Amino acid sequence: MIKPQQLIEIGLITATLSVMLGESVLATSSQLKTNSSSPQPTPIIIAQNSSNSEADRLLNEGLQLFQQGTAESLREALEKWQAARELYRAARDKGNEAVTLLGMGRINDLLGEKQTALDYYNQALPLYRAVEDRGGEATTLNNIGLVYDSLGEKQTALDYYNQALPLYRGCGG
């Protein structure tokens, strides 16, 4: 089961994906497995502006799997995003490569693979900075903070949250 806090975190990733991607594709987040008492999320429009249609297809398929929220679907999403990442990297598309790394980090965090999650986030961070995507950078810093928080490293988590906050504010968040 995905907890309400995880829905917020998934929303951050989905928001970043929708900003980074482009041609409208409807992905419903109502597929998320939630507690019956939790309200169902509303549909989210994902946009794509990349010229790499195969990578975009893989990214969207991965997003649909991610939204299912099961361990199996998360692992399948991870495979899709790894393939998309390789295509984006080959095309030197740093922005979309960063998006896939962010998603791969979140999946590993959800699966309890905290160090692997940090590795992916730390690969995404310089890419977001290279393309000057402050929203993606802020989300990545926030997610790093979430991992450290879950590991009980509260001061390190706070340091990352404090780096993310002015970036979010600068983006109008």
SVG drawing of the C-alpha trace seen along z (x, -y; Angstrom):
<svg xmlns="http://www.w3.org/2000/svg" viewBox="-13 -33 40 41">
<polyline fill="none" stroke="black" stroke-width="0.4" points="0.0,0.0 1.2,-3.5 0.8,-5.9 -0.6,-9.4 2.9,-10.9 4.1,-8.7 1.3,-10.1 2.7,-13.6 6.2,-12.4 4.9,-10.6 3.0,-13.8 6.3,-15.7 7.9,-13.3 4.9,-13.3 4.8,-17.1 8.5,-17.1 7.8,-14.6 5.0,-16.7 7.2,-19.7 10.1,-17.9 8.1,-15.9 5.9,-17.3 2.6,-15.8 -0.1,-15.2 -0.6,-11.7 -3.2,-11.1 -1.9,-9.0 -4.3,-8.4 -2.8,-8.4 -6.1,-6.8 -4.4,-3.5 -2.3,-4.1 -3.1,-1.6 -4.2,-3.6 -6.1,-3.0 -9.8,-2.9 -10.2,-6.0 -7.8,-8.0 -9.2,-10.2 -8.3,-9.0 -5.9,-11.3 -7.1,-13.1 -5.8,-12.4 -2.5,-14.0 -1.5,-15.2 2.0,-14.3 3.5,-16.3 6.5,-15.4 8.8,-17.7 11.6,-15.3 12.6,-14.3 13.3,-10.7 9.9,-9.0 11.2,-5.5 12.6,-6.9 9.5,-8.9 7.3,-5.8 9.4,-3.9 9.2,-6.8 5.5,-6.9 5.1,-3.2 7.3,-3.3 5.1,-6.1 2.0,-4.0 3.7,-1.1 5.0,-3.4 1.5,-4.6 0.2,-1.1 2.3,-1.1 3.0,2.6 6.5,3.9 6.3,5.8 5.1,2.8 7.8,0.6 10.5,3.1 9.0,3.2 8.9,-0.7 12.6,-0.7 13.5,1.5 11.5,-0.8 13.2,-3.9 16.6,-2.4 16.1,-1.8 14.7,-5.3 17.7,-6.7 20.2,-5.0 18.4,-6.4 18.3,-9.9 22.0,-9.7 22.9,-8.5 21.0,-11.5 22.7,-13.8 19.3,-14.8 20.3,-15.7 16.9,-17.0 15.1,-13.8 17.9,-11.7 17.6,-13.6 13.9,-12.8 14.5,-9.1 17.1,-9.1 14.8,-11.0 12.1,-8.3 14.6,-5.5 15.7,-7.0 12.2,-7.2 11.4,-3.6 14.5,-2.4 13.5,-4.5 10.1,-2.9 11.6,0.6 13.8,-0.1 17.0,-0.4 18.1,-3.7 21.7,-3.8 20.8,-3.0 18.1,-5.7 20.8,-8.2 23.1,-7.1 20.4,-7.8 19.5,-11.2 23.1,-12.2 23.4,-11.4 20.3,-13.4 21.3,-16.5 24.2,-17.7 22.1,-17.0 19.3,-19.2 21.8,-21.9 23.4,-21.6 20.0,-22.3 19.2,-24.9 16.0,-23.2 15.5,-24.6 12.3,-22.7 13.9,-19.4 16.9,-20.3 14.7,-21.2 12.7,-18.0 15.9,-16.0 17.3,-17.8 14.0,-17.2 14.0,-13.5 17.6,-13.2 16.4,-14.8 13.5,-12.3 15.9,-9.4 18.2,-10.8 15.2,-11.5 14.0,-7.8 17.5,-6.7 17.3,-8.8 19.9,-11.3 17.7,-14.3 20.4,-17.0 21.5,-15.8 17.9,-15.7 17.4,-19.2 20.4,-20.4 19.0,-19.1 15.5,-20.5 17.1,-23.9 18.8,-23.7 15.6,-22.8 13.4,-25.4 14.8,-28.6 14.8,-26.8 11.1,-25.9 10.4,-29.5 12.3,-30.7 10.1,-28.5 7.0,-30.0 6.4,-26.9"/>
</svg>
